[in-house]
Amino acid sequence: MITPALPTSPASPEALRALARELDRTPRHDEAVAVYQRLLALQPQWLDGWYNLGQALWRARRFDDALAAYQRALDGGISQPEEVHLNRSVLYAQHLARPDLAQQEIDRALALNPHYGPAWLNRGNLAEQAGDRDAATQAYEQVLALQPGHALALSRLPGLRRLQDPADPLIARLQQAAADPRRHPAERADLGFGLGKALDDVGRHDDAFAAYHAANAASRQAAGPAVRYDRAAHEAHVDRLISTFTKTPDTPAGTADDAPIFVCGLFRSGSTLVERLLAAHPRVTAGGELDLLPALARQHLAPGAPWPLLDDAAALQAAAAHYRAEVARRFPGADRLTDKRPDNFLHVGLIKTLFPHARIVLTRRHPLDNGLSMYFLHLGWSMPYALDLGDLGHWIGQHDRLVAHWQRIYGDDVHVVDYDRLVADPEPPLRALLAFLGLDWHPGCLDFHTAGGTVQTASLWQVRQPLYRHASGRWRHYARHLAPLCTTLGLPLRDPQDPA
């Protein structure tokens, strides 16, 4: 592909627009921003240009500037302003920790266009994150009233309640929608995951696995051959992390209180539960799944690319300062903040380089339960390993290999929380965790499920309930289907302690 070059002299608006469109299709987001800014200096009344600038600024991670560009489009009277309000809502919710402003933007979108389905869908998502089942159900049903059979809205309904009756009409709705041969594979994937959850609820485990298996196959089909998990490439990346980060960095003066609490591990391993337990402590603020470190790693520690950042003390200092400034802006006044991003287990070496005093909390769960839970969740094409049980086993094995390395070199700064032990008897592991973090015991942490606040992860409904144990050992319902996962993990097909 030929890389477009920025003009060094004034260019016509037509040429600049063509260049901007080209740059929009590349990772050169800052350059796209610069071109749109030149265009808008020439044509400040071009309202679609302000919208496009907002999109480019978003991709460049300049979120406040993106909001300002969108506002210019709104102030000028852009057509279809509801779409602009929707984008502003997503920015506030996903990147700026302002669910209140996200809700205001959705309300404005729907006031302008009550028939705008994407805004109703997003309203349902915001309601789920806030723990309002009734509002979420109403929003998704409104989407379905506007667009009967809408795949994503229908697939969200089983997650809002635990089905009890095998004859629940929702199962038939999902089956009928999923069987429509006109459906795009991505829609069949959404519906299949929803159907699998509904069938699992009512104990139809073989049928549930068939639905989940079909959903993952449909997701692979929708993604296309370019999206796949490369086992060899991932192993090489883990090898490089292990060979690069080989010792504890020099530790300057300070304490662990100077750094956030990093909670990471495999997806679906209990990290959200641990964060909610900690957030019930009066000194702790839940930061949720912050995107700051993964964005830094994508830019500077990409697999197969050079990693000069690690040899540049000034750049490392700037990166740490940027992180601190961002979390201070999003969570002003927070005493101890959690950064709960599961895939940060890949970046523990970077974390300890930027924040030598950081404490790392790693969550762990029975690998078959963990793998099955990931397979049963539509994690998205950025995590293609989750679409295949064999690939999941490989990913889990590489996770365990890397985590063992972090434990060897960072020792007392790494603490493992075992999910199965936590849900079986929470107080001892919770006391140990608080002591590791230098926090006093607080009995209110055990009542974490009564706390309010926004939760943006797939566990958003589980962590609003008291601790329960029925997710431990869930894999036994599906043991006959787990050969690829067991084989890759090197586990027997049947647990030696399983009496069945």
C-alpha positions in Angstrom: 0.0 0.0 0.0 1.3 3.4 -0.9 1.5 5.7 2.1 -0.1 9.1 1.4 2.2 12.1 1.8 1.2 15.3 3.5 1.5 18.3 1.1 4.2 20.7 2.0 2.5 23.7 0.4 -1.1 24.9 0.4 -3.4 22.5 -1.4 -6.9 22.7 -2.7 -9.8 21.7 -0.4 -10.5 18.8 -2.8 -7.0 17.5 -2.6 -7.0 17.8 1.2 -10.3 16.0 1.5 -8.9 13.1 -0.6 -5.8 13.0 1.5 -7.9 13.0 4.7 -9.9 10.1 3.5 -6.7 8.2 2.7 -5.3 8.9 6.2 -8.5 7.8 7.8 -7.8 4.3 6.6 -4.3 4.2 8.2 -3.0 4.4 11.7 -1.6 7.9 11.0 -4.3 9.5 13.2 -2.4 12.6 14.1 -1.7 13.4 10.5 -5.4 12.9 9.7 -6.2 15.4 12.4 -3.7 17.9 11.0 -5.3 17.7 7.5 -8.8 18.1 8.8 -7.7 21.1 10.8 -6.2 22.7 7.6 -9.4 22.0 5.7 -11.5 23.6 8.4 -9.3 26.6 8.5 -10.2 27.0 4.8 -13.9 26.0 5.2 -15.0 26.5 8.8 -18.7 26.1 7.9 -18.1 22.5 6.6 -20.1 20.8 9.4 -19.3 17.2 8.2 -15.7 18.2 8.5 -16.0 19.0 12.2 -17.7 15.6 12.6 -14.8 13.9 10.7 -12.3 15.8 12.8 -14.0 14.5 15.9 -13.7 11.0 14.6 -10.0 11.5 13.8 -9.3 13.0 17.2 -11.1 10.1 18.9 -8.8 7.7 17.0 -5.8 9.8 18.1 -7.0 9.4 21.7 -7.5 13.2 22.1 -10.9 12.7 23.7 -11.6 16.2 25.0 -10.7 17.7 21.6 -13.0 15.2 19.9 -15.8 16.3 22.1 -15.1 20.0 21.2 -15.1 19.2 17.5 -18.4 17.3 17.8 -19.8 20.3 19.6 -18.8 22.6 16.8 -20.7 20.4 14.4 -23.8 20.5 16.7 -23.5 24.3 17.1 -23.5 24.7 13.4 -26.7 22.7 12.9 -25.3 19.5 11.4 -27.9 17.1 10.0 -28.6 14.0 12.0 -27.3 15.5 15.3 -28.5 12.4 17.2 -25.5 10.5 15.8 -23.2 13.2 17.1 -24.8 13.0 20.6 -24.4 9.2 20.5 -20.7 9.5 19.7 -20.3 12.0 22.6 -22.1 9.6 24.9 -19.7 6.7 24.0 -16.7 8.9 24.6 -17.9 10.0 28.0 -18.8 6.4 29.0 -15.8 4.5 27.6 -12.9 7.0 28.0 -13.7 9.7 30.4 -15.5 7.9 33.3 -18.5 10.2 33.1 -21.6 8.0 32.9 -23.8 11.0 34.0 -22.8 13.0 30.9 -23.0 9.9 28.7 -26.7 9.5 29.8 -27.3 13.2 29.1 -26.0 12.8 25.6 -28.2 9.8 24.9 -31.3 11.6 26.3 -30.5 14.5 23.9 -30.2 12.1 21.0 -33.6 10.5 21.7 -35.2 13.8 22.3 -34.2 14.8 18.8 -35.1 11.4 17.3 -37.2 9.0 19.4 -36.9 6.4 16.6 -33.1 6.3 16.6 -32.3 2.6 17.3 -28.6 3.0 18.1 -29.3 5.4 20.9 -31.9 3.1 22.4 -29.3 0.3 22.2 -26.7 2.5 24.0 -29.3 3.5 26.6 -29.8 -0.2 27.3 -26.0 -0.6 27.7 -25.7 2.3 30.0 -28.6 1.0 32.1 -26.9 -2.4 32.4 -23.7 -0.7 33.5 -25.7 1.2 36.2 -27.4 -2.0 37.4 -30.9 -1.0 36.2 -32.4 -4.2 34.7 -35.8 -2.8 34.0 -34.5 0.2 32.1 -32.2 -2.0 30.1 -35.0 -4.4 29.2 -37.2 -1.5 28.2 -34.5 0.0 26.0 -33.7 -3.3 24.2 -37.4 -4.0 23.7 -37.7 -0.5 22.2 -35.0 -1.3 19.7 -36.9 -4.5 18.8 -40.1 -2.5 18.4 -38.3 -0.3 15.9 -36.3 -3.1 14.2 -38.0 -6.5 14.9 -35.4 -9.2 15.2 -32.5 -6.8 15.9 -29.8 -9.4 16.7 -27.8 -7.5 19.3 -30.8 -6.2 21.2 -32.4 -9.6 21.3 -29.2 -11.3 22.4 -28.8 -9.0 25.3 -32.2 -10.0 26.9 -31.1 -13.3 28.4 -28.3 -11.6 30.3 -30.8 -9.4 32.2 -32.3 -12.3 34.1 -31.7 -15.9 35.0 -34.2 -18.1 33.0 -36.0 -20.8 35.0 -38.4 -22.4 32.6 -37.2 -24.5 29.6 -40.4 -23.3 27.8 -39.5 -19.6 28.4 -40.7 -17.7 25.2 -37.4 -15.9 25.0 -35.7 -19.2 24.0 -38.1 -19.6 21.1 -37.5 -16.0 20.0 -33.8 -16.5 19.9 -34.0 -19.9 18.2 -36.3 -18.5 15.5 -34.1 -15.5 14.9 -30.8 -17.5 14.8 -32.3 -20.0 12.3 -33.0 -17.3 9.7 -30.7 -18.1 6.8 -30.6 -14.4 5.7 -28.8 -13.4 8.8 -25.2 -12.0 8.5 -22.7 -14.3 10.3 -22.1 -11.5 12.9 -25.8 -11.4 13.7 -25.9 -15.2 14.0 -22.9 -15.0 16.4 -24.7 -12.4 18.7 -27.9 -14.5 18.7 -26.0 -17.8 19.3 -24.3 -16.4 22.4 -27.6 -15.1 23.7 -29.3 -18.5 23.0 -26.4 -20.4 24.7 -26.8 -18.3 27.9 -30.6 -19.0 27.9 -30.2 -22.7 27.4 -27.4 -22.9 30.0 -29.7 -21.2 32.5 -32.4 -23.9 32.1 -29.9 -26.8 32.3 -30.0 -27.8 28.6 -26.2 -28.1 28.6 -25.6 -30.0 25.4 -27.9 -27.7 23.5 -26.2 -24.7 25.1 -22.8 -25.9 24.0 -24.1 -26.4 20.5 -25.4 -22.9 20.4 -22.1 -21.4 21.7 -20.1 -23.5 19.3 -22.2 -22.3 16.4 -21.9 -18.7 17.7 -18.1 -18.9 17.7 -18.0 -20.5 14.3 -20.2 -17.6 13.0 -18.0 -15.1 14.6 -14.9 -16.6 12.9 -16.8 -16.5 9.6 -17.8 -12.9 10.0 -14.2 -11.9 10.9 -12.7 -13.5 7.8 -9.4 -15.3 7.4 -7.3 -12.3 8.3 -8.5 -12.5 11.9 -6.9 -15.5 13.5 -4.9 -16.5 16.6 -1.2 -17.1 15.6 0.1 -19.5 18.3 3.7 -19.3 17.2 3.7 -15.5 17.1 2.1 -15.2 20.5 4.7 -17.6 22.0 7.5 -15.5 20.4 6.0 -12.4 22.0 5.8 -14.0 25.5 9.4 -15.2 25.0 10.5 -11.6 24.2 8.7 -10.3 27.3 10.4 -12.8 29.5 13.8 -12.1 28.0 13.4 -8.3 28.1 12.1 -7.9 31.6 14.6 -9.9 33.7 15.0 -8.1 37.0 13.3 -5.7 39.4 14.0 -2.1 38.2 15.8 0.3 40.5 13.3 1.5 43.0 13.3 5.3 43.8 12.1 6.7 47.0 8.3 6.4 47.5 5.6 3.9 48.5 3.1 1.6 46.9 0.5 4.3 47.6 2.1 6.4 44.8 0.9 3.9 42.1 -2.5 2.5 41.3 -3.4 -1.0 42.2 -3.2 -3.1 39.0 -5.7 -6.0 38.9 -5.1 -8.3 35.9 -5.3 -11.9 34.8 -7.3 -13.9 32.2 -10.6 -12.5 31.2 -13.4 -14.1 33.3 -11.0 -15.0 36.1 -12.6 -12.9 38.8 -10.9 -9.5 38.3 -14.1 -7.6 38.3 -15.2 -9.3 41.5 -11.8 -8.4 43.1 -12.1 -4.8 42.1 -15.7 -4.6 43.5 -14.5 -6.1 46.8 -11.7 -3.5 47.0 -13.9 -0.6 45.9 -16.1 -1.3 48.9 -13.1 -0.2 51.0 -13.4 3.6 52.0 -9.9 4.3 50.7 -10.3 2.6 47.2 -11.8 4.0 44.0 -12.6 1.6 41.2 -11.0 2.8 38.0 -12.4 -0.1 35.9 -10.9 -1.2 32.6 -8.7 1.7 31.8 -7.2 1.7 28.3 -4.1 3.7 29.1 -1.5 1.0 29.4 -2.8 -1.2 26.5 -2.7 1.9 24.3 0.9 2.6 25.4 1.9 -1.0 24.8 0.3 -1.0 21.3 2.3 2.0 20.4 5.7 1.1 22.0 5.7 -2.6 22.7 4.0 -4.1 19.7 4.9 -7.7 18.8 7.6 -7.8 16.2 8.4 -4.1 16.3 11.4 -2.4 18.0 10.9 -1.3 21.6 13.1 1.8 22.0 10.9 3.2 24.7 12.5 0.9 27.3 15.9 2.5 26.7 14.7 6.1 26.9 14.5 7.3 30.5 12.9 10.6 29.6 10.2 9.0 27.5 9.4 6.5 30.3 9.2 9.4 32.7 6.8 11.2 30.3 4.7 8.1 29.9 4.3 7.6 33.6 3.5 11.3 34.0 0.9 11.1 31.3 -0.7 8.1 32.9 -0.8 9.8 36.3 -2.3 13.0 34.8 -5.0 11.0 33.0 -6.2 9.1 36.0 -6.1 12.2 38.2 -8.3 14.0 35.6 -10.7 11.1 35.4 -10.8 10.3 39.1 -10.0 13.6 41.0 -9.4 13.1 44.7 -9.0 9.3 44.6 -6.9 7.9 47.4 -6.1 4.4 46.1 -7.2 3.7 42.6 -7.7 0.3 40.9 -6.7 -0.2 37.2 -8.6 -3.4 36.5 -7.6 -4.4 33.0 -7.3 -8.2 32.6 -4.9 -8.2 29.7 -2.5 -6.0 31.6 -0.9 -9.3 32.7 1.0 -8.9 29.4 2.3 -5.5 30.6 3.4 -6.2 34.1 7.0 -5.6 33.1 6.1 -2.2 31.6 4.0 -1.4 34.7 6.9 -2.1 37.0 9.2 -0.1 34.8 6.9 2.9 34.9 5.8 2.5 38.5 8.4 0.6 40.5 6.3 0.6 43.7 3.2 -0.8 41.9 1.4 -3.7 43.5 0.1 -6.3 41.0 -3.0 -8.4 41.9 -3.4 -11.4 39.6 -6.6 -13.3 39.5 -6.7 -17.0 38.9 -9.4 -19.6 38.3 -9.7 -23.3 37.4 -8.5 -23.3 33.8 -11.4 -25.3 32.5 -14.0 -23.0 34.1 -11.9 -20.0 32.9 -11.6 -21.3 29.3 -15.2 -22.3 29.1 -16.4 -18.9 30.4 -14.3 -17.1 27.7 -15.6 -19.4 25.0 -19.2 -18.6 26.1 -18.6 -14.9 25.9 -18.4 -12.9 22.7 -15.1 -11.2 23.5 -14.6 -9.8 20.0 -12.3 -10.1 17.1 -9.4 -8.4 18.9 -9.2 -11.6 21.0 -9.5 -14.3 18.3 -8.0 -17.0 20.6 -11.4 -17.1 22.4 -13.2 -18.4 19.3 -11.6 -21.9 19.5 -11.1 -24.2 22.5 -7.7 -25.4 21.4 -6.5 -21.8 20.9 -7.9 -20.9 24.3 -5.9 -23.7 25.9 -2.8 -22.3 24.3 -3.5 -18.8 25.4 -4.1 -19.9 29.0 -0.8 -21.9 28.9 1.1 -18.9 27.7 -0.6 -16.7 30.3 0.5 -19.1 33.1 4.1 -19.2 31.7 4.3 -15.4 31.7 2.7 -15.0 35.1 5.2 -17.5 36.6 7.9 -15.2 35.3 6.4 -12.1 36.8 6.2 -13.9 40.1 9.8 -15.0 40.0 11.2 -11.5 39.3 8.8 -9.2 41.1 8.2 -11.6 44.1 6.5 -9.8 47.0 5.0 -7.2 44.7 2.7 -9.8 43.0 -0.3 -11.3 44.8 -2.5 -14.0 43.4 -6.2 -14.2 44.3 -7.8 -17.6 43.6 -11.4 -17.1 42.5 -12.6 -20.5 43.6 -11.2 -20.1 47.1 -12.5 -16.5 47.3 -16.1 -17.5 46.6 -15.9 -20.6 48.8 -14.7 -18.6 51.9 -14.1 -14.9 51.1 -12.8 -13.5 54.3 -9.4 -15.1 54.6 -8.3 -14.3 51.0 -9.8 -10.8 51.3 -7.9 -10.1 54.5 -4.7 -11.3 52.8 -5.3 -9.1 49.8 -6.0 -6.0 51.9 -2.8 -6.7 53.9 -0.8 -7.0 50.7 -2.1 -3.6 49.6 -1.4 -2.0 53.0 -5.1 -1.5 53.7 -6.8 -2.0 57.0 -9.5 -4.7 57.3 -13.0 -3.3 56.4 -15.9 -5.7 56.9 -18.0 -3.6 54.5 -15.9 -5.1 51.6 -17.9 -8.3 52.1 -21.1 -6.4 51.2 -19.6 -5.2 47.9 -22.8 -6.2 46.0 -24.8 -3.5 47.7 -22.6 -0.7 46.5 -23.8 1.4 43.6 -21.6 2.7 40.7 -21.0 1.8 37.1 -19.6 -1.6 36.0 -18.5 -1.9 32.4 -17.4 -5.5 32.2 -19.2 -8.7 31.2 -19.5 -9.5 34.9 -21.6 -6.5 35.6 -24.6 -8.6 36.8 -22.7 -11.2 38.7 -20.9 -8.6 40.9 -24.2 -7.1 41.9 -25.1 -10.3 43.7 -23.7 -11.8 46.9 -20.9 -14.2 46.4 -22.0 -17.5 44.9 -20.2 -20.8 44.2 -22.2 -22.2 41.3 -19.7 -20.9 38.7 -17.0 -23.1 40.3 -16.9 -26.5 38.6 -19.3 -25.4 35.9 -17.1 -27.1 33.4 -18.3 -30.5 34.6 -21.6 -29.9 32.8 -19.7 -29.6 29.6 -16.9 -32.2 30.1 -17.7 -34.2 27.1 -17.1 -31.2 24.8 -13.8 -30.0 26.3 -11.3 -32.4 24.7 -9.6 -29.6 22.6 -9.2 -27.4 25.7 -8.0 -30.2 27.9 -5.5 -31.5 25.3 -3.9 -28.1 24.8 -3.7 -27.5 28.5 -2.3 -31.0 29.1 -5.1 -31.9 31.5 -7.0 -35.2 31.8 -10.4 -35.2 30.1 -11.9 -36.0 33.5 -11.0 -34.4 36.8 -9.5 -37.1 39.0 -11.5 -35.8 41.9 -14.8 -35.8 39.9 -17.0 -38.6 41.2 -19.1 -38.6 38.0 
